[in-house]
Amino acid sequence: MSATVTLTGIVCNKCHFKVAEVLDGCPSCGSESIEKVELKPTGHIDSFTVVHVGFGHMAERAPYVLAIVQTEENVKLTTVIEGVSDFASVKIGDQVRLKTIDEKIGPIFQY
């Protein structure tokens, strides 16, 4: 049985901006009045590319889909999409779900 993976980020108490990173201040308005929040683990592909030549720790993963995913709360994050058997089938708007968080690359979503 797999453990539940949680996507966390911050929300600004001043301007209500959300981001999928834990920071010391709001990147939108600069306020330090922020709190850590749990983000919904689902979203859609907002933009993507297929990486054919990876580098460093990503070299063995190539080819892979690198995407900007927009969560249900309109938080955008750059992530790897796993579970793609046909790269030509990936489309903007396709639904994805958080699969795991890799310590080297961050959140990984499942196609």
C-alpha positions as CSV (number, residue, x, y, z in Angstrom):
1,M,0.0,0.0,0.0
2,S,1.4,3.4,-1.0
3,A,1.5,6.4,1.4
4,T,-0.4,9.5,0.6
5,V,1.7,12.2,-1.0
6,T,0.9,15.7,0.0
7,L,1.6,18.8,-2.1
8,T,2.4,21.8,0.1
9,G,2.9,25.4,-0.5
10,I,2.2,28.8,1.0
11,V,-0.7,31.3,0.8
12,C,-0.2,35.0,1.5
13,N,-2.5,36.4,4.2
14,K,-2.3,39.8,2.5
15,C,-2.9,39.2,-1.2
16,H,-4.0,35.5,-1.1
17,F,-1.4,34.5,-3.7
18,K,-0.6,30.7,-3.5
19,V,2.6,29.1,-4.6
20,A,3.8,25.5,-4.5
21,E,6.9,26.2,-2.6
22,V,7.6,26.9,1.1
23,L,9.1,30.4,1.2
24,D,9.7,33.1,3.8
25,G,7.6,35.7,2.0
26,C,5.1,36.2,-0.7
27,P,6.6,36.3,-4.2
28,S,3.7,38.4,-5.4
29,C,3.4,41.3,-2.9
30,G,6.5,40.7,-0.6
31,S,4.4,40.3,2.6
32,E,5.9,38.1,5.3
33,S,2.4,37.2,6.6
34,I,2.1,33.8,5.0
35,E,1.1,30.3,6.1
36,K,1.9,26.8,4.9
37,V,-1.1,25.1,3.2
38,E,-1.9,21.8,1.6
39,L,-2.6,22.1,-2.1
40,K,-5.0,19.9,-4.0
41,P,-3.1,17.0,-5.8
42,T,-4.9,17.4,-9.1
43,G,-4.6,19.8,-12.0
44,H,-4.2,20.0,-15.7
45,I,-1.3,20.5,-18.2
46,D,-1.0,24.2,-19.0
47,S,2.1,23.8,-21.2
48,F,4.6,21.0,-22.0
49,T,7.5,19.8,-24.0
50,V,9.1,16.4,-24.5
51,V,12.7,16.3,-23.4
52,H,14.7,13.9,-25.5
53,V,18.2,14.6,-24.0
54,G,18.2,14.9,-20.2
55,F,21.2,16.0,-18.2
56,G,22.6,15.2,-14.8
57,H,20.2,13.1,-12.7
58,M,17.6,13.4,-15.4
59,A,19.7,11.8,-18.2
60,E,18.4,8.3,-17.5
61,R,14.7,9.5,-17.6
62,A,14.8,10.8,-21.1
63,P,12.7,11.0,-23.1
64,Y,10.2,12.5,-20.6
65,V,7.4,15.1,-20.5
66,L,8.3,18.3,-18.7
67,A,5.1,20.3,-18.1
68,I,3.7,23.4,-16.3
69,V,0.8,22.0,-14.3
70,Q,-2.0,24.3,-13.1
71,T,-3.6,22.9,-9.9
72,E,-7.3,23.4,-9.0
73,E,-6.2,26.5,-7.0
74,N,-4.6,28.1,-10.0
75,V,-1.1,27.4,-8.7
76,K,1.4,26.7,-11.5
77,L,4.4,24.5,-11.1
78,T,7.0,23.0,-13.4
79,T,7.0,19.2,-13.1
80,V,7.8,15.9,-14.8
81,I,4.8,13.9,-16.0
82,E,5.1,10.1,-15.7
83,G,2.9,7.4,-17.2
84,V,3.0,8.7,-20.8
85,S,3.2,5.8,-23.2
86,D,2.6,7.9,-26.4
87,F,4.1,11.4,-26.3
88,A,2.0,12.5,-29.3
89,S,-1.1,11.9,-27.2
90,V,-0.3,14.5,-24.5
91,K,-2.4,17.6,-24.9
92,I,-2.8,20.9,-23.1
93,G,-5.7,20.6,-20.7
94,D,-5.1,16.9,-19.9
95,Q,-5.8,16.0,-16.3
96,V,-2.9,14.9,-14.1
97,R,-2.6,13.8,-10.5
98,L,0.3,14.1,-8.0
99,K,2.2,10.9,-7.8
100,T,5.2,11.5,-5.7
101,I,7.8,14.1,-4.6
102,D,11.3,13.5,-5.7
103,E,14.0,15.1,-3.5
104,K,16.0,16.1,-6.6
105,I,13.3,17.3,-8.9
106,G,10.3,18.1,-6.8
107,P,6.7,17.1,-7.5
108,I,6.0,14.4,-10.1
109,F,2.6,14.1,-11.6
110,Q,0.9,11.0,-13.1
111,Y,-0.7,11.2,-16.6
